[in-house]
């Protein structure tokens, strides 16, 4: 069972910016202030593997993005939708813009899903753009200002994880 995880608008408000190469939250709160809520949920779902679907993996690198998570969440992380090889040199030039930069978050996730052959997955994101009707049920859409602090979003995530667990058991 795989959880595609965005950071901004999910684990903290969608007001994070890179300032001198370091993420900062502009506004009230702090970075990853809602991560304990996800940690608590995943305590009941130890089998969940997290794939980072956040732009942090592109901007900071996979390992630096992963390392911002608290240890309990970090232990679930197995990959990211972005990999540095996606910007591999073409004819000796490092690609500044790639397919990934033009794709919606949904397209990035679907590419990973296809390559990994995943069937049991869910995504938590505040960007619902581009999601198809066939996969709409796999998205926990959060309000960018509330993220997982919204009890309805948290309950929806738990419900989707429970349903995935049941479908895997069949």
C-alpha angles and dihedrals in degrees: 000000000000131000118199105209130201118190108202112071090010110057094021135359117297092254101097119131136176109247115182089343094307126104114243131179113229107205137022121342132021138274114283093007091147096045091099088063091057091044089055092050093048091051084076092045106046091160093066116114117204123219114190110235093172126118086234089082090058096042100040103018128259096273095046091048091048091048092059088068120089112260094255091059095036088061090064096051115110103162150325137250087238122065125179089235087071088075094045116150117275113203089345096310124108108234111243095190124030139177087271092062092056097041126095118243088254092055090049091052093045091052090054091045091052095047093047094042092233121173102166109060144124133191131214111204143139091219110082095169116131099008111147124227090247092060101031089103090062094061126089099196112204129196106249091229096048106029113171091344085083105095091212093056092046092049090048091053092050091048093050092048091050090050091049090051090052093048092049090052091057 
